[in-house]
Structure formats: C-alpha cells, structure tokens
C-alpha cells in the first residue's frame, strides 16, 4: 500500500481513492458490497456529493458501523448559507455520521471567501468550529477559480480534472497545491472514459506527488484492477509509457471531457456525448454508438441554435458548436463505412 499524508490535514490515506458518483447507477446491496470490498482491499478515502442522487445514502449504509476506518468527503452545490446548512445536515443524516472529513464546495463559478455576500465560507467555518466538518475544500472545472482557491490560502484541498492527458496548466495547479500545503484530488483520472487502461492510468498517478485520484467505480471488475495496484504496486513500465504517449498523440488539443456542465442544451442536444463522439468511436467498440438511438441523438445537432449557452458554461473554454459540427460530420462518415 502507498499511504500518504493528505496535504496539511494530518489525514493519512491510501493514494487511490474511490469516486462514488457511479454507484448511484447500481442497487444499494451491490453498492455496499463494492464499498466493503474496496475498504477491505486497502482503500480508505471515499468521495461523494449531495448531487449524486442516492450515492450518499449507499455510502452511509456501507460505513455507518465502521466510520473510523474511512476518510469521507462530500460536496455541497449550495449558493447561499441557508442552502449550505440544509445540504450539510442532509449529508450528515444520509451518511449516518456526525462529521465529514473533507467538505467541498461543488464546482462553484466563483471562489467562496471569508466575508463574502453569499455567506458560504463563513458558514463552512462555523460548521468546522462545531465539529461537523474537519476540513473546508473546493472542487472545480475552471482553471481561474481553482487558481484563486489555491492563492486564497483558505482551502485544505482542491479537486480538479487530472489525468495523463493533463497539460501544463493542470500540472501547475498540482504544484501550486503542493507549495501551499493543499491536497490535490484528481477527478476524471480516466479522462471521462477516453482512457481505457486503468492499470496504466494508476501507474502514472502513483508517480504524481501529492495527487490522490478518485477512481469512479461501478463494477467489481473495475475495482479489482485498482485493488491490484494497491496490493502489488503499479510500475510505469516502458509498455505503459508507450501507451501514454500514443494516447497523448491521439487526444492532444481541444476535446470535450464529457463533464456535462454545458447542459442542459436549449435545443435538446446531448452535448457531453455528441461533442466527443469521434473520440468515442475510435476508442470504444463503434457499434455501441451506431444504434438508431444514437443516430437520433446525433441528428439533434441539426437543431443547434448557436446561442452560445454551452460555450458560456464550458469550463475549458471550448468552441462547442464547432466541436458538435465536426463530430456530426465524422459520425455519419463512420456510419456509412460500417454499412459497406
């Protein structure tokens, strides 16, 4: 196992965490079994959120009798102090605990600070003094907000998308967190499904100082590969380095990460999938994306109003309408080839 001290929190965690978003898609019994197996295998850091439907409920069902064995993180998307307290009390009740180790503002469009009109940070500080949360943290998809959070000195950790496709700006955030004594939680370690080899991704993450990836796990087979890394270690072999370099060549430049923050689309386009369809066709069995259902979804791109709604909300500053049109063209070319 590779235990690390998380930032300046004093928390000691395994350097592979469990991302609890996907367990909302499985039954409670399946989720509890998966969470127990993860804990028994050495994972002790579990990250969920109020926004993940019944994920908190399943985490609470799994760990209510073994709270001292895990480090628990959750999130609030509240915009006001009133909403903050409502979310916090709901999370404590649902998670069946009287404290949360790492309580995170969930992708706010701004960096909450002391004395802010929103009252969010002041509420978090009061909750910390009451012992209901131990550390105040933040998640984001916006480089500017993430950097502001680091510079503020107010946060115990930052959660941000980070994989071996990361560029210099993301690497600078990691270094900034390390220099400021903050922990760094890497979400989307598999680049939203674009990366296919979990062992290679884990081996690369193992070499990143102060970075704790939270692997989104829904199936036991997915969990097994990360538990293998914990038990046996994950060496960054020449073969894995070659895989990383190939993926970087194929996926360099601007691409949709599938985060969904541009949604919903006024024209009903499923942007977070349609804007990266060309990549998914190359990196997954194409037939799964060529069904009548997906053809109908890709046809919806024809209804794009070029209203700018998606571009204004994209945390990566992408020209989403252009991406949609390029993926639309590629999709029908691939479909035509498949019918020959």
C-alpha positions as CSV (number, residue, x, y, z in Angstrom):
1,X,0.0,0.0,0.0
2,X,1.0,3.6,-0.6
3,X,-0.2,5.7,2.3
4,X,0.3,9.5,2.1
5,X,-0.4,12.4,4.4
6,X,-3.1,14.4,2.6
7,X,-1.8,18.0,2.3
8,X,-1.6,19.6,5.7
9,X,-4.7,18.0,7.0
10,X,-3.0,15.3,9.1
11,X,-5.2,12.7,7.4
12,X,-3.4,9.6,6.2
13,X,-5.0,8.0,3.2
14,X,-4.3,5.4,0.5
15,X,-3.1,7.0,-2.7
16,X,-6.0,5.6,-4.6
17,X,-9.4,6.8,-3.7
18,X,-13.0,5.7,-4.5
19,X,-15.2,8.0,-6.5
20,X,-18.8,7.3,-5.5
21,X,-20.6,9.0,-8.4
22,X,-21.1,5.8,-10.4
23,X,-22.7,3.8,-7.5
24,X,-25.9,5.8,-8.0
25,X,-26.4,3.5,-11.0
26,X,-26.5,0.3,-9.1
27,X,-28.6,-1.2,-6.3
28,X,-27.8,-0.4,-2.6
29,X,-26.9,-4.0,-2.0
30,X,-24.4,-4.0,-4.9
31,X,-23.0,-0.7,-3.8
32,X,-22.5,-1.8,-0.2
33,X,-20.7,-4.9,-1.4
34,X,-18.5,-2.9,-3.7
35,X,-17.7,-0.3,-1.0
36,X,-16.9,-3.0,1.6
37,X,-14.6,-4.8,-0.8
38,X,-12.8,-1.5,-1.6
39,X,-12.3,-0.9,2.1
40,X,-11.1,-4.4,2.8
41,X,-8.7,-4.1,-0.1
42,X,-7.0,-1.0,1.4
43,X,-8.9,2.0,0.0
44,X,-9.9,4.3,2.9
45,X,-10.8,7.5,1.0
46,X,-14.3,7.8,-0.4
47,X,-15.7,10.9,-2.2
48,X,-19.4,11.5,-2.9
49,X,-21.7,14.5,-3.2
50,X,-25.2,15.8,-2.4
51,X,-25.7,16.0,-6.2
52,X,-25.1,12.3,-6.8
53,X,-28.7,11.2,-6.2
54,X,-28.6,8.3,-3.7
55,X,-24.8,7.9,-3.5
56,X,-24.6,9.3,0.0
57,X,-27.3,7.0,1.2
58,X,-25.4,4.0,-0.1
59,X,-22.1,5.2,1.4
60,X,-23.9,5.7,4.7
61,X,-25.4,2.2,4.5
62,X,-21.9,0.7,3.9
63,X,-19.9,2.6,6.6
64,X,-22.2,3.6,9.4
65,X,-20.8,0.9,11.7
66,X,-17.2,1.4,10.6
67,X,-16.8,5.1,10.3
68,X,-13.4,5.2,12.0
69,X,-11.9,3.1,9.1
70,X,-12.5,5.6,6.4
71,X,-11.9,9.2,5.4
72,X,-15.1,10.7,4.0
73,X,-15.5,13.5,1.5
74,X,-18.7,15.0,0.2
75,X,-19.8,18.2,-1.5
76,X,-22.5,20.9,-1.5
77,X,-23.6,22.8,-4.5
78,X,-25.4,25.4,-2.4
79,X,-25.3,29.1,-3.4
80,X,-26.3,30.6,-0.1
81,X,-25.5,30.0,3.6
82,X,-29.1,28.7,4.1
83,X,-28.6,26.2,1.4
84,X,-25.2,25.2,2.8
85,X,-26.7,24.3,6.2
86,X,-29.5,22.4,4.6
87,X,-27.1,20.4,2.5
88,X,-24.7,19.7,5.4
89,X,-27.4,18.5,7.7
90,X,-28.9,16.3,5.0
91,X,-25.5,14.8,4.2
92,X,-24.7,14.1,7.9
93,X,-28.1,12.4,8.2
94,X,-27.8,10.4,5.0
95,X,-24.2,9.4,5.5
96,X,-25.1,8.3,9.1
97,X,-22.2,10.2,10.6
98,X,-21.8,13.2,12.9
99,X,-18.8,14.7,11.0
100,X,-17.4,14.9,7.5
101,X,-13.6,14.8,7.0
102,X,-13.5,16.9,3.8
103,X,-16.4,19.1,2.9
104,X,-16.2,20.6,-0.5
105,X,-17.9,23.4,-2.4
106,X,-19.0,21.7,-5.5
107,X,-17.8,23.4,-8.7
108,X,-18.8,27.0,-7.8
109,X,-18.5,29.6,-10.5
110,X,-16.6,31.7,-8.0
111,X,-14.2,31.1,-5.1
112,X,-16.1,31.4,-1.8
113,X,-14.2,33.6,0.7
114,X,-14.4,35.0,4.2
115,X,-17.0,37.7,4.4
116,X,-18.5,37.0,1.0
117,X,-22.0,38.2,0.4
118,X,-23.0,34.6,-0.3
119,X,-22.0,33.6,3.2
120,X,-20.8,30.2,2.1
121,X,-17.3,30.2,3.5
122,X,-18.4,31.8,6.8
123,X,-21.0,29.0,7.2
124,X,-18.3,26.4,6.5
125,X,-16.0,27.9,9.1
126,X,-18.8,27.9,11.7
127,X,-19.6,24.2,10.8
128,X,-15.9,23.4,11.3
129,X,-15.9,25.1,14.7
130,X,-18.9,23.0,15.6
131,X,-17.0,19.8,14.6
132,X,-19.4,18.9,11.8
133,X,-16.7,19.2,9.2
134,X,-13.0,18.9,9.7
135,X,-11.6,20.5,6.6
136,X,-13.0,23.0,4.1
137,X,-12.3,22.2,0.5
138,X,-13.4,23.0,-3.1
139,X,-13.8,21.3,-6.4
140,X,-13.8,23.0,-9.8
141,X,-13.5,22.6,-13.5
142,X,-12.4,26.2,-14.1
143,X,-8.7,27.0,-14.1
144,X,-9.2,30.6,-12.9
145,X,-11.4,29.6,-9.9
146,X,-9.0,26.7,-9.0
147,X,-6.0,29.1,-9.0
148,X,-7.9,31.6,-6.9
149,X,-8.7,28.9,-4.4
150,X,-5.0,28.0,-4.1
151,X,-3.9,31.6,-3.8
152,X,-6.5,32.4,-1.1
153,X,-5.0,30.1,1.5
154,X,-8.5,29.2,2.7
155,X,-8.7,25.6,1.5
156,X,-7.4,22.2,2.6
157,X,-7.6,20.7,-0.8
158,X,-8.6,21.2,-4.4
159,X,-10.4,18.6,-6.6
160,X,-9.9,19.1,-10.3
161,X,-9.9,17.0,-13.5
162,X,-6.4,15.4,-13.9
163,X,-5.1,12.5,-15.9
164,X,-2.1,11.7,-18.0
165,X,-3.6,13.9,-20.7
166,X,-3.2,16.9,-18.5
167,X,-1.4,20.0,-19.8
168,X,0.9,22.5,-18.3
169,X,-1.9,24.5,-16.7
170,X,-3.2,21.5,-14.7
171,X,0.3,20.5,-13.7
172,X,0.8,24.0,-12.4
173,X,-2.3,23.6,-10.2
174,X,-0.8,20.4,-8.7
175,X,2.4,22.2,-8.0
176,X,0.6,25.1,-6.5
177,X,-1.3,22.9,-4.2
178,X,1.9,21.2,-3.1
179,X,3.6,24.5,-2.4
180,X,0.6,25.8,-0.4
181,X,0.3,22.6,1.7
182,X,-3.0,21.7,0.0
183,X,-4.1,18.2,-1.0
184,X,-4.9,17.6,-4.7
185,X,-7.8,15.2,-5.5
186,X,-7.8,14.1,-9.2
187,X,-11.2,13.6,-10.7
188,X,-11.6,12.1,-14.1
189,X,-8.4,10.1,-14.0
190,X,-9.6,8.1,-17.0
191,X,-10.4,11.4,-18.9
192,X,-14.2,10.8,-18.8
193,X,-13.9,7.3,-20.3
194,X,-11.4,8.2,-23.1
195,X,-8.6,6.3,-21.5
196,X,-9.1,2.5,-21.5
197,X,-6.3,1.1,-19.4
198,X,-6.8,1.5,-15.7
199,X,-3.5,0.0,-14.7
200,X,-1.6,2.4,-16.9
201,X,-3.6,5.4,-15.5
202,X,-2.9,4.2,-11.9
203,X,0.8,3.7,-12.6
204,X,1.1,7.2,-13.9
205,X,-0.9,8.6,-10.9
206,X,1.3,6.8,-8.5
207,X,4.3,8.8,-9.7
208,X,2.4,12.2,-9.2
209,X,3.4,13.6,-5.8
210,X,0.6,14.9,-3.6
211,X,-2.1,13.7,-6.0
212,X,-4.9,11.4,-4.9
213,X,-7.0,10.0,-7.8
214,X,-10.6,9.1,-7.1
215,X,-11.4,6.3,-9.5
216,X,-15.1,6.2,-10.5
217,X,-16.1,2.6,-9.8
218,X,-19.4,0.9,-10.8
219,X,-18.4,-2.7,-11.4
220,X,-16.4,-5.1,-9.4
221,X,-14.0,-5.8,-12.4
222,X,-13.2,-2.0,-12.4
223,X,-12.4,-2.1,-8.7
224,X,-10.3,-5.2,-9.0
225,X,-7.7,-3.5,-11.2
226,X,-7.2,-0.7,-8.7
227,X,-7.0,-3.0,-5.8
228,X,-4.4,-4.9,-7.7
229,X,-2.4,-1.7,-7.9
230,X,-2.7,-1.2,-4.1
231,X,-1.7,-4.8,-3.4
232,X,1.1,-5.3,-5.9
233,X,2.0,-1.7,-6.9
234,X,1.8,-0.3,-10.4
235,X,5.1,0.1,-12.2
236,X,5.3,2.6,-15.0
237,X,6.8,0.2,-17.5
238,X,8.1,1.0,-20.9
239,X,5.0,-0.6,-22.4
240,X,2.8,1.7,-20.3
241,X,4.8,4.7,-21.1
242,X,4.3,3.9,-24.8
243,X,0.5,3.7,-24.2
244,X,0.6,7.1,-22.6
245,X,2.5,8.6,-25.4
246,X,0.1,7.1,-28.0
247,X,-2.9,8.4,-26.1
248,X,-1.4,11.8,-25.8
249,X,-0.8,11.9,-29.6
250,X,-4.3,10.8,-30.4
251,X,-6.1,13.0,-27.8
252,X,-3.9,16.2,-27.8
253,X,-5.5,19.6,-28.4
254,X,-9.0,20.6,-27.6
255,X,-11.5,17.9,-26.8
256,X,-14.7,17.6,-24.8
257,X,-14.1,15.9,-21.4
258,X,-17.8,15.0,-21.1
259,X,-18.2,16.8,-17.8
260,X,-21.7,17.9,-18.7
261,X,-21.5,21.4,-17.2
262,X,-22.8,22.8,-20.5
263,X,-26.0,21.0,-20.0
264,X,-29.0,21.2,-20.5
265,X,-28.9,22.4,-24.1
266,X,-31.8,24.6,-25.1
267,X,-32.1,22.6,-28.3
268,X,-32.0,19.2,-26.5
269,X,-28.6,18.1,-27.8
270,X,-26.8,15.7,-25.5
271,X,-23.6,17.8,-25.8
272,X,-21.4,15.9,-23.3
273,X,-21.5,12.8,-25.6
274,X,-22.2,14.2,-29.0
275,X,-19.3,16.7,-28.8
276,X,-16.8,13.9,-28.3
277,X,-18.4,11.2,-30.4
278,X,-15.4,11.0,-32.8
279,X,-13.1,10.1,-29.9
280,X,-15.6,7.5,-28.5
281,X,-15.9,5.8,-31.9
282,X,-12.1,5.4,-32.1
283,X,-11.6,4.3,-28.5
284,X,-14.5,2.0,-27.9
285,X,-16.4,-0.6,-29.9
286,X,-18.0,1.6,-32.6
287,X,-21.2,-0.4,-32.9
288,X,-22.4,0.6,-29.5
289,X,-22.6,4.2,-30.7
290,X,-24.1,3.5,-34.1
291,X,-27.6,2.4,-32.9
292,X,-30.8,4.1,-34.0
293,X,-31.0,5.7,-30.6
294,X,-27.6,7.4,-31.1
295,X,-28.3,8.3,-34.7
296,X,-31.4,10.2,-33.4
297,X,-29.3,12.0,-30.8
298,X,-26.7,13.0,-33.4
299,X,-29.4,14.2,-35.7
300,X,-30.4,16.6,-32.9
301,X,-27.2,18.6,-33.6
302,X,-29.0,19.9,-36.7
303,X,-31.2,21.9,-34.3
304,X,-28.2,23.8,-32.8
305,X,-29.3,27.4,-32.4
306,X,-25.7,28.7,-32.0
307,X,-27.0,30.6,-28.9
308,X,-23.7,30.4,-27.1
309,X,-25.2,28.9,-24.0
310,X,-22.9,25.9,-24.0
311,X,-19.7,28.0,-24.7
312,X,-20.5,30.3,-21.9
313,X,-20.7,27.4,-19.4
314,X,-17.8,25.3,-20.7
315,X,-15.1,25.3,-18.0
316,X,-12.5,24.5,-20.7
317,X,-13.4,27.4,-23.0
318,X,-14.2,25.1,-25.9
319,X,-16.0,26.2,-29.1
320,X,-18.7,23.6,-28.5
321,X,-20.8,24.4,-31.6
322,X,-17.7,23.8,-33.8
323,X,-17.0,20.6,-32.0
324,X,-20.5,19.4,-32.5
325,X,-20.4,20.1,-36.2
326,X,-17.1,18.3,-36.6
327,X,-18.3,15.3,-34.7
328,X,-21.6,15.3,-36.6
329,X,-19.7,15.0,-39.9
330,X,-17.4,12.3,-38.6
331,X,-20.2,10.3,-37.2
332,X,-22.1,9.9,-40.5
333,X,-19.0,9.0,-42.3
334,X,-18.2,6.2,-39.8
335,X,-21.8,5.0,-40.0
336,X,-21.7,5.0,-43.9
337,X,-18.4,3.0,-43.7
338,X,-20.0,0.5,-41.3
339,X,-22.8,-0.3,-43.8
340,X,-20.5,-1.1,-46.7
